[in-house]
Amino acid sequence: MIEEKKLYPVTYLRELNELSRDRLVSAGIILLKQLVSEPEKISMKTGINNGALKIIVDRANAMLL
């Protein structure tokens, strides 16, 4: 079911460091689908800089294809 509906948790991203992972989870972002939906708002909620977040979102998008 996870693969069928592409409900991958953010922990699937190996590039994600512990601090970024903790910030995402604290902001309620636990799935890759949530991460790619509104990256601008996520940057503001988490404090992850736009450059790092772009890399994370690009990788998440690649996994969701």
C-alpha positions, 0 to 999 in steps of 0.5 A, a space after each residue: 500500500 505504501 508503494 502503491 499510494 506513494 506514501 513514503 515518509 521523509 525518512 526515506 530521503 538519505 540526504 536529509 540530515 537529522 536537524 532538517 528531519 526534526 524540523 520537518 516532523 515538528 512542522 507536521 511534514 511526515 510524508 514526501 507528498 506533503 514536502 513537495 506540495 508547498 515548499 515555500 511555506 515549508 521553508 518558512 515553517 521549518 527555517 530550512 534555507 531555500 537552497 537546502 530545501 530545494 535539494 530535498 524537494 527535488 529528491 522527493 519529487 524524483 522518488 514520487 515519480 
